[in-house]
Amino acid sequence: MKWARLAQEKLNQELAEQPAVEPEAPAAFAEAPAAKAPLAPPIEPPSAPAYDWQAVLYGTKPAAPVEPPPPPTATPPVTEAVIPPPPPPAVAPTSPVPEPPQVSPAAFDWQAVLYGTRPIAPVEPPVAEAPPASLEAAPAFESPVVEAPEPPAVEPVVEPLVEEFPSAPVAEEEILPVESAPLTVAEVPVEPLPQAETLPALPVAEEEPAPVVEPPEPELPAAVEISPVFEAETVEVPAAEEPPPVEEEVVPSVEAPPIFPPAAEGAPVEPPPSAPPAEPPPESPASAPLFDWRRILNRNRPVEAPPETPAPAAPEAPAAEAAPPAAEPPAAPPVFDWRRFLNRPRTPETPPVQPPVVPEPPPAPQPVVPPPPPPPAAEQAAAAQPKPRFELDAGFLWSAEVLAAQGRRPEDVTVEEISWLQKLRAGLGRTRRSLVNNVKALAGRGPIGPDELEELEGLLLQADVGITVSERILAALQERVRREALPGDQVLPFLKSQLRKQLELEGDDPTGFAPKRGQLNVWLIVGVNGVGKTTTIGKIAALATRSGYRTLIAAGDTFRAAAVEQLSIWGERSGVTVVANPSPKADPAAVVFDAISAAKARDVELLLVDTAGRLQNKKNLMDELAKVRRIIDKQAIDAHIESLLVLDATTGQNGLQQAKVFGETAGLTGVVITKLDGSAKAGIALAIVEQLQLPIRFVGVGEKIDDLRPFNSYEFVEALLSDYDAA
Ligand SMILES: Nc1nc2c(ncn2[C@@H]2O[C@H](COP(=O)(O)OP(=O)(O)OP(=O)(O)O)[C@@H](O)[C@H]2O)c(=O)[nH]1
């Protein structure tokens, strides 16, 4: 017992001594944060280990973004976005005339730089020159992201567009004189662009979750005189049938003009605060686009067909091309050097382009950087411990490979692109997992036979690919198997090539739909309720602004009360002016008429027309849409017109039914698939192309401003059938 007691006492004694250790730990940690604080501010030093992906890679960001990055405090990026001022649309006709935001110089050249102009290779050639590849060296500013959505200079200048269209033009249809409600132009403070990630979902959304059901709006009477005519069709809630007044004449809200003129008076309007002087167009030319759409879109034949593009440059280049490159052997293969990507020099967008700006680095701030102690370590170390939210997981590596397969070099890749692909891949994840796993299991049995083919068809149907497409793919597979055995490991690659074929409409030039420079392009956005039309317009507007297009938005959704407000928010985010008529039940055709007039007067290049959601079986609403289309055709005769149907991917095959009617009414030229990040069955994309014979122009994978990208069949298929999954 004594022994036990003694032992117990000793034990207690030891325990009593232990606690002392703890205090130290916290102290040590406490230092860390302290040290970091000072480091935050100096973002410039390219070598600094602290990789601020957003600031560095999104070179695009204008001044604004700079602040947010460092102190990730929960300050208020949101507030500054001016989101709250929903009703900025000064109703008063006296409001000054906003001007189409001038696109900043560095913006990426959507048409010339990205698409249109250049053939596939142009951008790549530099590859040869790429050799500057000295990893650390800061070669890169070429494409580096610069894309400074700099403050789209807003020229308040408002030419007397007015008289452009004297009174009522010759539109046979009359636009309801919808109240004298003056047309308003939502002033857009020209906020530079995109905070890539910040933009939260539009608040408005909730107001009207807008399901598919026809918005039974209460209302009506007043302006609805004509509505009765069509009531017949809709059994339910005749009253609810809101915007019935489809009929008739488009009386251009002649009042519109008056609205703009005032601004003119405002004299020169120096007010355009933000916009510095700007003869912006300057450096933009060669500037590097944030994402090179042209390359993305043209890259429908990656690794497999490398000969077309890269081939010439890579293999033979060395020999024929000359010595310089000699030293640099790489530059071609699909091997993505993620380290190089991570270590690439940081380029605060715009600045790099302007040499003068460079001098700034030396300023005092340097000293502030004192915390250089950490940098010495080595960039590699930094790379090893990447930044927040950017992980070298399977998604990242896969994205990098896909981009590399398209000829993208680490220096040209942006975080935005990586992020986009990751989102797309994640969005298609559900379908992919099911499809890929089953196909692999099936292929693992050995050579493909009749049983396997049948099973495969079932898998495709489950993915919503549609019967026709499934049959076509199987027919091709059968044909292939007939000629020679198809090894199991070739099944997926074969499927990919088949799917890609199905996604590409014969004769369609995916780069051809980019807005034409120097002329008016009108993009009419249609679809049923809640599919994402307004959101898509906001995203496209942002993209267009960054691409340097003079853009304008027409708030043609006069039915949903919050639509105009929602659009003006997007307008603020993207720096695009919104033309709207706040009066309830305004005739959308009249709004569009006015918007076209304004667009002509301002030399706008891209006019985005929003429309109210409507079910394809509501005749009066479809007639209303037809009227809008007619107005566009008549008033914008020389314009390049695109009519895009927005389809919610989660609606699956149902969406196809809508398309047929919308096609007859609005003359569709393409489709935008939204919500691919949801529980969509990605196969719907294949069915759309096959059944509608319409090209997919954009795909949306989220609610943020940069969650929309031009459709690329290669990326889509890779995301759908990638078996990369290491995780
Ligand atoms: N997850 C996801 N949500 C999206 C996407 N595109 C739009 N949304 C959301 O879908 C909802 C409806 O979007 P809206 O743009 O208002 O749809 P709409 O077609 O204009 O609606 P109506 O005018 O009522 O016909 C909003 O909550 C959007 O944020 C997308 O690609 N992914």
The ligand as an SDF file (V2000), in Angstrom:
LIG
                    3D

 32 34  0  0  0  0  0  0  0  0999 V2000
  -26.0130   27.3410  -60.7080 N   0  0  0  0  0  0  0  0  0  0  0  0
  -26.2400   28.1930  -61.7110 C   0  0  0  0  0  0  0  0  0  0  0  0
  -27.1930   29.0970  -61.5660 N   0  0  0  0  0  0  0  0  0  0  0  0
  -27.4200   29.9430  -62.6020 C   0  0  0  0  0  0  0  0  0  0  0  0
  -26.6840   29.8880  -63.7910 C   0  0  0  0  0  0  0  0  0  0  0  0
  -27.1480   30.8570  -64.6190 N   0  0  0  0  0  0  0  0  0  0  0  0
  -28.1290   31.4850  -63.9530 C   0  0  0  0  0  0  0  0  0  0  0  0
  -28.3090   30.9490  -62.7270 N   0  0  0  0  0  0  0  0  0  0  0  0
  -29.2670   31.3010  -61.7080 C   0  0  0  0  0  0  0  0  0  0  0  0
  -30.5690   31.0220  -62.1720 O   0  0  0  0  0  0  0  0  0  0  0  0
  -31.4940   31.9100  -61.5780 C   0  0  0  0  0  0  0  0  0  0  0  0
  -32.3540   32.5550  -62.6520 C   0  0  0  0  0  0  0  0  0  0  0  0
  -31.5010   33.3610  -63.4350 O   0  0  0  0  0  0  0  0  0  0  0  0
  -32.0780   34.5810  -64.2680 P   0  0  0  0  0  0  0  0  0  0  0  0
  -30.9480   35.1380  -65.0310 O   0  0  0  0  0  0  0  0  0  0  0  0
  -32.8430   35.5020  -63.4350 O   0  0  0  0  0  0  0  0  0  0  0  0
  -33.0630   33.8240  -65.2210 O   0  0  0  0  0  0  0  0  0  0  0  0
  -34.0240   34.4450  -66.3120 P   0  0  0  0  0  0  0  0  0  0  0  0
  -34.1170   33.4550  -67.3950 O   0  0  0  0  0  0  0  0  0  0  0  0
  -33.5860   35.8020  -66.6970 O   0  0  0  0  0  0  0  0  0  0  0  0
  -35.3720   34.5280  -65.5090 O   0  0  0  0  0  0  0  0  0  0  0  0
  -36.7630   35.1320  -66.0160 P   0  0  0  0  0  0  0  0  0  0  0  0
  -36.5000   36.5300  -66.4360 O   0  0  0  0  0  0  0  0  0  0  0  0
  -37.6400   35.0490  -64.8560 O   0  0  0  0  0  0  0  0  0  0  0  0
  -37.2350   34.2920  -67.1110 O   0  0  0  0  0  0  0  0  0  0  0  0
  -30.6700   32.9140  -60.8020 C   0  0  0  0  0  0  0  0  0  0  0  0
  -30.6660   32.5270  -59.4660 O   0  0  0  0  0  0  0  0  0  0  0  0
  -29.2860   32.7760  -61.3800 C   0  0  0  0  0  0  0  0  0  0  0  0
  -28.2880   33.1250  -60.4730 O   0  0  0  0  0  0  0  0  0  0  0  0
  -25.6560   28.8870  -63.9090 C   0  0  0  0  0  0  0  0  0  0  0  0
  -24.9570   28.7280  -64.9150 O   0  0  0  0  0  0  0  0  0  0  0  0
  -25.4850   28.0730  -62.8290 N   0  0  0  0  0  0  0  0  0  0  0  0
  1  2  1  0
  2  3  2  0
  2 32  1  0
  3  4  1  0
  4  5  2  0
  4  8  1  0
  5  6  1  0
  5 30  1  0
  6  7  2  0
  7  8  1  0
  8  9  1  0
  9 10  1  0
  9 28  1  0
 10 11  1  0
 11 12  1  0
 11 26  1  0
 12 13  1  0
 13 14  1  0
 14 15  2  0
 14 16  1  0
 14 17  1  0
 17 18  1  0
 18 19  2  0
 18 20  1  0
 18 21  1  0
 21 22  1  0
 22 23  2  0
 22 24  1  0
 22 25  1  0
 26 27  1  0
 26 28  1  0
 28 29  1  0
 30 31  2  0
 30 32  1  0
M  END
$$$$
